Amino acid sequence: MNEPQPDPARTPGPDQAAGPNQMPGPYLAPGPYAGGTAWPAGPPQPLPQPPPHPAAQPQWSYPGPYPGPYAQPYAWGPPPRTRWDVPPPPGTRYDRLARTPLHRWWRPILGTAAIIVAFLALSIAVGLVAFVVSLVTGVPMVRTGTRLFADPVLDLGFQLGVIALLLPLVLGAAWLFQRRPPGSLSSVALRLRWRWLGACLLVALVSVVLGQAVEAGTLMSAGVDPGFRWAGWEQFLPAVIVILLLVPFQSAAEEYAYRGWIIQGFGAYLRNPWPAILVGAAAFAASHGYTGWGIAYVFAFGMLMGWLAVRTGGLEAPIALHATNNIVAFGVVAASGDMGSAMEQGEVPWEALIGSAVQFAVFGIGVLIIARKWAIQTLSR
């Protein structure tokens, strides 16, 4: 048997030793790895690439959730919606909340004029509604004095309802004319802080009860009848239902007008809050029919409420004391059955001011203590 003979062309020569990465034979291609040179160890290295042409580079990109140089499919779209009402800058005190970036000198003046005109128009409309109600129910109207109806409970409801109309007017004027959030009238948090309002109501209840007790004791010691009587549930229940439903809105409306709108209206021009507090208290006293010592009582009440509004950063404390005081005062009249005198305002004996002083002191000190303990917000954020 013939043995196969090696092919001289396939046999490496003496100067061509086969390496570990070289296959002997005629398949060696010419080049740097031909002729027995070993391939480099490790994975193959990528060949150098020429730099890309400048025209191939992306010229812009858009941020967004899509990967790649073009994050958004389109560069156009509707413009962002501009907000009508602009909040006050952070760190603003309550009396300065109307001075937003959109504040102009004429905005508080125009808003005040609009509130007055709208309130007069609504008062006339309420008078027409009262006339229709009188025709339908047969309850006669009273054309003298400040009363509308001969029925004292119905008259009280209409009187409180007219005052409560100030609330939407003031909130609407803040949004429409001053272009600020209506909640900026409530507090520096741009809303009514209900938890804080509840705490103030508890303090107000204690202070009003103590004030009424001191006032009754002082009047009786001076020989003056405090007017505590009981006319029965038949007369008390209808009146107290009207009182509980409408007095909170009436009290809140007066606070938003005299402590909110007036104080912040002046605060848009002045850095010192005391002129605004003084003007608000004077306007509040002028809107009531008290005489003599009664004027001093109402003015002092307005000064305290204005100071607490600025000190606590909102209207929660003033609303709490105002509503509680009015509910108790109207409730005492309703219990006596003399609802015809519920809206009458006149002379107040000076002995009654002692009870009022106790009420103011207890409420003011109690509110300040709780506000400090709770770290109540007093500046906008």
Secondary structure, 3 states (H helix, E strand, C coil): CCCCCCCCCCCCCCCCCCCCCCCCCCCCCCCCCCCCCCCCCCCCCCCCCCCCCHHHCCCCCCCCCCCCCCCCCCCCCCCCCCCCCCCCCCCCEHHHCCCCCCCCCCHHHHHHHHHHHHHHHHHHHHHHHHHHHHHHHCCCECCCCCCCECCHHHHHHHHHHHHHCHHHHHHHHHHHCCCCCHHHHCECCCCCCHHHHHHHHHHHHHHHHHHHHHHHHHHHHCCCCCCCCCCCHHHHHHHHHHHHHHHHHHHHHHHHHHHHHHHHHHHCCCCCCHHHHHHHHHHHHHCCCCECHHHHHHHHHHHHHHHHHHHHCECHHHHHHHHHHHHHHHHHHHHHCCHHHCCCCCECCCCHHHHHHHHHHHHHHHHHHHHHHHCCCCECC
